[in-house]
């Protein structure tokens, strides 16, 4: 599938040696820029999911980003859309294999406030 970059993203990651805590002493995320100006194809998808507790299908909104394959991204990194200012957290990183060459990384994102 061919995708076209529609925005630039900034990735934030908490350093591993971070000692930041909240007023109760629990560790908190620090917004330290890890990657900036990353070209990405960002799109919203509607997904139908089965909810066993409610015994029905519900429709939810999911965000998907596709980026270059040579970037260092991890689950739980935070992402900010530089065009709109919207913030997301990475729920999963999918690095598909290909016989021809590297394919774009697919990020499943969750919108946060």
C-alpha positions as CSV (number, residue, x, y, z in Angstrom):
1,X,0.0,0.0,0.0
2,X,1.3,3.4,-0.9
3,X,0.9,6.2,1.6
4,X,1.5,9.9,1.4
5,X,2.8,12.0,4.3
6,X,0.2,14.4,5.5
7,X,1.8,15.9,8.6
8,X,4.9,16.0,10.7
9,X,5.1,14.3,14.1
10,X,7.2,14.9,17.2
11,X,7.9,11.8,19.4
12,X,8.4,12.2,23.2
13,X,10.1,9.6,25.4
14,X,10.8,9.5,29.1
15,X,14.5,8.9,29.8
16,X,15.3,5.6,31.4
17,X,17.2,7.3,34.3
18,X,14.2,9.7,35.0
19,X,13.4,10.3,38.7
20,X,10.4,12.5,38.1
21,X,7.5,11.8,40.5
22,X,4.1,13.3,41.3
23,X,3.0,14.5,44.8
24,X,2.3,10.9,45.8
25,X,5.7,9.7,44.8
26,X,4.6,7.8,41.7
27,X,6.7,7.9,38.6
28,X,5.4,10.2,35.9
29,X,6.2,10.7,32.2
30,X,8.6,13.5,31.1
31,X,8.0,15.0,27.7
32,X,11.6,14.9,26.4
33,X,11.6,15.2,22.6
34,X,13.1,12.1,21.0
35,X,12.4,12.7,17.3
36,X,11.1,15.8,15.7
37,X,9.8,16.7,12.3
38,X,9.1,13.1,11.2
39,X,7.0,12.9,8.1
40,X,4.0,10.7,8.6
41,X,0.8,9.6,7.0
42,X,-1.8,10.0,9.8
43,X,-5.4,8.8,9.4
44,X,-8.4,8.0,11.5
45,X,-10.2,4.6,11.1
46,X,-13.5,3.4,12.4
47,X,-13.2,-0.1,13.8
48,X,-15.9,-2.5,15.0
49,X,-15.0,-4.4,18.2
50,X,-16.8,-7.1,20.1
51,X,-17.5,-6.2,23.7
52,X,-18.1,-9.5,25.5
53,X,-19.4,-7.8,28.7
54,X,-22.1,-6.0,26.7
55,X,-22.6,-8.8,24.2
56,X,-22.6,-6.5,21.2
57,X,-20.4,-4.9,18.6
58,X,-19.4,-1.2,19.1
59,X,-17.7,1.2,16.8
60,X,-14.5,2.9,18.0
61,X,-12.2,5.4,16.5
62,X,-8.6,4.4,16.0
63,X,-5.7,6.4,14.7
64,X,-3.0,4.9,12.5
65,X,0.3,6.5,11.5
66,X,2.9,5.2,9.0
67,X,6.5,6.4,9.2
68,X,9.9,5.6,7.7
69,X,11.3,2.1,8.7
70,X,14.6,3.3,10.1
71,X,13.2,5.3,13.1
72,X,13.6,4.3,16.7
73,X,10.0,4.2,18.1
74,X,8.6,2.1,21.0
75,X,5.3,1.2,22.6
76,X,4.3,3.9,25.0
77,X,6.1,6.7,23.3
78,X,4.0,9.8,23.1
79,X,3.4,11.6,19.7
80,X,2.3,15.1,18.9
81,X,0.9,16.2,15.5
82,X,2.8,19.4,14.7
83,X,0.0,20.6,12.4
84,X,-2.9,20.3,14.7
85,X,-1.3,19.9,18.1
86,X,-3.2,16.7,18.9
87,X,-1.5,14.2,21.2
88,X,-1.4,10.5,21.0
89,X,0.2,7.5,22.8
90,X,1.5,4.6,20.8
91,X,-0.4,1.4,21.6
92,X,1.5,-0.9,19.2
93,X,4.3,-0.8,16.7
94,X,4.1,-3.1,13.6
95,X,7.2,-3.6,11.5
96,X,6.1,-5.6,8.5
97,X,8.6,-7.7,6.6
98,X,9.1,-7.6,2.9
99,X,11.1,-9.5,0.3
100,X,11.8,-6.4,-1.7
101,X,12.9,-4.0,1.0
102,X,11.8,-2.2,4.1
103,X,8.2,-1.3,4.5
104,X,6.8,1.6,6.5
105,X,6.3,1.2,10.2
106,X,2.6,1.1,11.2
107,X,1.8,2.7,14.5
108,X,-1.6,2.2,16.2
109,X,-2.3,5.3,18.2
110,X,-4.7,6.3,21.0
111,X,-5.8,10.0,21.2
112,X,-5.1,11.6,24.6
113,X,-5.9,15.0,26.0
